[in-house]
Amino acid sequence: MKRYEQVAQALRRRLEHGFYQPGDRLPSIRDLCTEFAVSVSTVQTAYAELEAAGWVAARPKSGYFALARNRPGTLPAVSRPAQQPLEVSQWDQVLALVNEAQEQGCLLLGGGSPDTTADTLKPLRRGLSRLYQRPSSEQDNYDSLLGSPLLRRQLARLAGASGTVLHEDDIVITSGCQEALSIAIRTLTRPGDVVAVDSPSFYGSMQTLKACGLKALELPTDPQTGISLEALELALEQWPIKAIQVTPTHNNPLGYTMPDARKRALVALAQRFDVAIIEDDVYGDLAYTAPRPRTIKSWDDDGRVLLCSGFSKTLIPSLRLGWIAPGRHRDQALHMKYVSTGATATVPQLAVAEFVEQGYYERHLRQVVRTYQRNLDRILGWIHALLPADCAVSRPQGGFVLWIELKGLDCVRLNERLRLRGVQVAPGVLFSASGKYRDCLRINITRADAELYAGLERMADEIVAMRGEQQASE
């Protein structure tokens, strides 16, 4: 291989793996001459080769820039769960995942935490510090059961971006979105009841069903449009479903965002069968494009939608701040809030209320959303370059999780092997009542750095090794 071909190949590999994103300025000719110890004409020839192949474009007096390229990719298949109520299992695996999050030195590819290093969080941290250093009777005592009126007022204002009309008294502050979901589920059900869920589904809400002695009816779910309304209609005709629990916007883990027409149709279906909807909107504010998608709650005209959300995916998880707008179930939800945790911690509420009121929240969202979208493009490039060609990957329109389907591969075993190499993923079995999706996994895209790339390389190595072992045993 000639020297210019070696330089061109090295640059092309970097472009394929996403080190340079479309529009990024590439290294100067002088820098590449130094890096590869070659002449100016060698680098110029390498760039000419890449330009002819459509990888880069030259701009007069500015240098060379990366061009966008269409990457091949396959979406995960529409899920086909067993359409009958099932008891939820998988607690042992969920507990292991939660405990692994505390392990030092482990690269948590499968975690569900946002980027907490963004500089746009500094005003929030300063506000927390100031409030803790300035004691007062307001913040040192129990808050009201509803939560801080200052925060509820800001939440009612923010809800307008999703088309949702709320008054501050419609909102109950909770200890994270997890508690909001738990309150909603316990408000609507009794042991033995059936709850319809999208599939795969967030393991936190699934484990709440398990703790309450409920059964999950998993519905076929499209990776782009969400649950099958046709399957839901048949299920409502066949089973005594007490609630429908969905994450319709930037879904965790599948990534879909249900179109508005389907959200409206879901409300109409719930009204027809007189069943409540529990809407998890915790990722809703993390839309890559404007406007932010509407909530199902925005079409609710009779109070049957219990809207749950929080700040654990947009700000700092340790704040443990969430909220629920329980509609016509407000009194029962307040009772459940009282018997679970009582009042929510006051200081975090006051700090976040101030953060939102002063416009810092919207500014923070703009920054992290740009980061997540850039990371998505980069990581998709790495996945297509590193993982087998038959893997399927979700295409979220917001949020920070990816769902990967590795046909026929045991991702529980993959995770066990990766842990020995300091890497953790979230196996797909966590997201199903019955342990389906064993050949799927979830990863986090809040970072797209050299360490994450190295983790994906280790994952790719283990996948190749496991498939080789499978073929050898056949």
N, C-alpha and C positions, 0 to 999 in steps of 0.2 A: 504494500500500500504506500502510495506517495505521501509526502509530508502534508501537503495541502488536504489530502483525503483524510488523513488522521485528524487534523484540526477540525475539518468539517464534520466528521463523524462524532467527535467529542462534543461539539456544539449542538449537533442534532440530538444527541442523547440527552443533553440537558434540556433542550426544548421539549422533547417527548416526555420527559419526567416532570415537566412543569416548573423547573427552576426559574425559567423566564416565562412570564405570562404575556398574552397578546397585548401589544402596546409598550412592553418594557424595552428600554434602551439596552442594547447588548454591549459587551465589553469593547473598548476601542481597539483599533488595529495595533496601537502601541502596546496596550496591556496584553493582548494575545501574543504579540511577538515575544514579550518577556516571559509569559507563562509557558509557552511551548518551545521557547528558544529557536524561533524560526525567523525568516526574513519578512519584510513588509509584503513583498509580492506573494509569498506563500499564504499569508492571512487573507490578502485581497482575493486570491483565487478561491480560497475556502469559502469566503463570504459570497463570491459570485456563484459557486455551486449551490449554496443554500438558497440564494435568491432565485435561481433558476428553478429550484424544486418547490418554491412557494413557502419556504420556512421563514424567510426574513425579507425585509424591504429596506432599501437605502433611502435616506432623506438627506438632501443636499445640506452640507455644513452642520449636520446633526449626528450622523453616524448610521448605524444599523439598528432596526427594531424588529421585535418578534411579531409574527402575523398569527391571526387566529386560524386554527385548522379544525375541521370536523373530525371528532374522535368517534370511532364506532363504539357502540354500547348497547346492551340489552337491559330492559327493565325486568325486575323480578316478576314472576308469574302472579296472576290473580290467585289469592289464597283460596283453598278448598277445604276448610275445616269440617269436622263432623258436625252436622247441623242438628244437634240435640244437646240439651242441657248437661253440663258436666261439672263435677267438683274440681276446684282449682288445685293443682299440685305445684311442684317446682319451688317450694319454699326453701329447701336446702340450697338450691343453686342461687336463689336470690340472696340469701344470707351470705353465701360465699362471695358473691360479687360485691356486696356492701362491705364486707370485711377486707377484701382485697384492695378496696379503695384507700385503706389506711396503711398498706404496705409501703415501706420506704424503698426507693430505688426501682419501683415497678412502673413501667410505662403504661398508663391506663388508656389504651386505645378505645375501650368500651365504656368509659365513664359518661355521666350525664350532666356534668357541670359546665357552666359557661366560662368564657375568658374573664378571669378576675384581675388580670394585670393591666387592663386598659387604663390609660391616664385620665380618661373621662370619668373614672370613679373617684378621683381624688376629692372633689367637693363633698361627696357622700361620706368619705372617711373622715374628712375634717369636721363635718357636721356631727357625726357620731361622737368623735372625740370631745368636741365642745359641749355637747349635751351631757355626756358622762362626767365632765369636769365641773358642770354647773348644776348642782343638785337643786331640785325644787319639789314641792309637794305634788305637782301635777305628774311628773315623770317617775317619782319614787313610789307611788301608790298604784294599786290595781287600776287599770283602765276600765271603761265600760265594756260590757259584753259585746256590743256592736263593734267596738274599736274606736280609734281616734277619729273624731269628726273631721279633723284637718286632712287626714289621709283619705277618708271616705269621700270627701269633697273633691279631692284631686282625682281619685279613681273614677268618680262619676263624670268628671270633665274628660279624662282620657278615653272613656268608653265611647264618646262620640266619634272617634276615629274609626271604630268598627261598626258604625251605624247603630249602636246600642244606646237606647235612652234609659238612663238610670238616675235616680235621686240618691243622695248620700245615705238616706235611711233604708234604701233597698240593699245595701251592702253590709256584710259581716266580715270583719277582718279575722283571719285564721293564722295558725302557726304553719305556714307554707301551703302550697296548693295540695299537697298530700292530705292535709287535714280537711281542706275544703272538699275534696273528693270523698273522703271518709264520711264527713258529715252528710253530704248529699246521699250517699248510698244508704247510710243508717237511717236517714230521715224517711226514705221511700220504701224500705224493705223490712221483712222479717225473716228469720232463719227458714231455709227451705225454698225461698223465692228464687225466681229466674231473672237474670239481668242479661240483656243482649249487648254484645260488645263487638267492636271491630277486631279483625284478626290478621296479623299479630296486634297485640294490645299492650299498653304500658303495664309493666309488671307490678307497679305500686298499687294501682287500682285493682288489678287482678288479685293481689294478696289481701286487699281489703274485703273482696268478695269471699275469699277463703276464711278470713277471720270472723266474718259475720254469718258463716254457715250458708252461703248462697251458692247458686249454680250459675255458671257462665254459659251462654249460648253464643258461640263464636260464629260470626257472619262472614261469608266470602267478601274479600276486600280487594279493590283494584289499586295498584300502586300510584295511580294518578288521580282517580276520582273518588276513592273511598268505598264505603260499604255498599253492597248491592241492595238497593231499595226493594227490588223484586224479591230477593231472598228474605229480607226483613218483613215484607208484607205476608209472605207465606208463614213465617215463623210466628207472627202476631196472630194469625188465624189458627195456628196449631198449638201454641204454648201460652200459659198464663204469665206473660212477661210483665214485670212490674216497672222496669226502667230500661232505657236505652243509653248506654254509656259510650261516648265517642270522643275522639280528638280530631276534629274535622279540619283544622288549619295547621299546616306544617307538622303533620302527624309524627309522633314518636311511637314506633321506630321507622315506619314505612315511608314517611316523607310526603305523603299525598296532601293536597289541599282540595277539599270538596268544592266543586263549582257552586255558585250562588243558586242556580236553578235546582240543584240536588239538595242544598240546604233547605230551601223553601219547601221542596217536596217532602223532606224528612219531617218538617214541622207539621205539614198537612196530614201525613200518615200518622203521626203521634196523636194529633187531634182526633182523627177518625177512630182510632182504637183506644182513645183516652188513656194514654200512657205518658209518663214523664221522660224527659231527656236530660241526661247529665252531660254537659259540654265542658270538656277540658280544653281551655284556651291558653295554656301557660306559654306556648311558643308563638302565640298569635302576633305579638308585637315585633317578631323577628323576620318580617317579610323582606325579601330582597328587592322588591319593586313596590312603588306606590301605585295606587292607594293600598293601605293595609286591608286584608280581606275582612269581610263582614262576619260577624258571629251568627250562629244559629239563633241565638237569643234575640238578635235584631229583628227577627220575623215572629217573635213570640208575642201574641196578643192576649193570651189568657193565663200567663204565669206558670206554664208547665215546664219551662226550661230552667234548670238550675245551672247557672254559669259559674265555673270555677277557674281561677287563675292565680297568679302570684308573681313574685319578683325573683324566684330562685333561678330562673333561666335567663333573666335579663340583667340582674344586678349581682348580688352576692348571696350564695345559697345559705351561708351561716346566719343571715338575718332572720331566716324562717318566717317570712312574711308572705301570706297568701290572702285570698278573699273569695267569698261566694256571694252571688246574687241569687237567692233561692226562690224568688218569685212568690207564688201563693203558698209556698211551704216555709215561709219565714219563721213562724212561731216554732214549728217543730225543729227547724235547723238551729235556732237559738238555743233550744233545750239541749240538742246534741252537742253544741259548742260548749255549753256550760258543764256538761258531765264529762267532757273529754279533757279540755285544758283550761276551761274558764277564760279569763281575760288573756289577750295576747300581750307580749312584752311591749312596753310603752315607748321606750327610747328609740328603737328601730323604726317604729311607726312615725314618730315625729321627724326623725332624720330623713326618711324617704319622702314624707310629705313636703318637706322643705326642698329637697332635691328636685322633685317633680315641679313644684310651684315656680321655682326659679329657672325652669327651662333646661336644667342639666340632663334630665331623663331623655328627652327627645334627642339632644346632642349626643348623648352616649349611645343611644340606639343607632343613630346614623353611622357612627364610627364602627361599632361591632358588626353591624349588618354588612358593611363594606368588607370588613375583614373576613367574615364567614363566607361571603360569596366568592371572594378571591381564593380563600382556602379550598372551597368546593371545587373550583375549576382546576386548581393545582393538584389536589388529591385525586380527583377523577383521572387526571393524566397519569399520575403515578400508578393508580390501580390498573388502568388499561395497559400500562407498560410492564407491570410486575406480575399481576395475577393471571391465571389461565384465561384464555380467550372466551371460554364458555361461562365465565362468571357473569352474574347479572347485578346491576347496581341501581339503587333508587335515584331519582332526580328531584330532590326537594326544592321548593320555591321559597324556603325560609327555614329558620332553625339551624341546628348544628349537628345533626346526626345523619349517618348514612346506613342503609340496610343493604347487605351484600349476600347474594345467594350463590353458594358454591355447590353445584349439583353433585349429589351423592357423597359429599364429604361430611364426616362427623365433626361438627364445630365444637362440641363439648370436649372431645378428645383433642382437637386442635388447640383449644384454650389451655388444656392441661399441659400440652407440650410447650406452648408459648410461655407459660408461667415459669417453666424451668429456664427460660432464656430472658426473663425479666420483662415480659410483655403480657398484657391482659386484654381480651376482647369480651364482648357480651354475647354469649351463644343465643341463638334464636329460640331455644326451648324456654327461656325465661319469659317470653312474650306470648305464651299460649297456655291455656288451662290444662291441656292434655300432653304438653311436651312436644308439640309439632315444631316444625322449622329447625330441625336438628342440623340441617345443612345450610343454615343461615347465621349471620352474625350482625351486630351493630357496632359501628365505630363512631368516634367523636371527631369533629373537624374544626374545633376551636383553635387548633394550631396546625401549621403546615411547615415545619422546620426540619432540620437535618435529623433530629432525634426521631421524629415521627416517620420520616422516610426510612430510617434504619429499622424501625419497628415493622413497617410494611415489608421491607426486604426479608426480615426474619420470618414474618408470616408467610410470604411467598415461598421461602425455602422449605418450611414445614409442610405447606400444601403439596409441593412437588414430592417431598419425601413420603407423605402419607398416600398420595396417589400411586407412587411407585410400589409401596408396600401392598396396596390393594390389588394392583395388577399382578404382582408376584404371587399372591395367594389365590388368585382365580384360576 
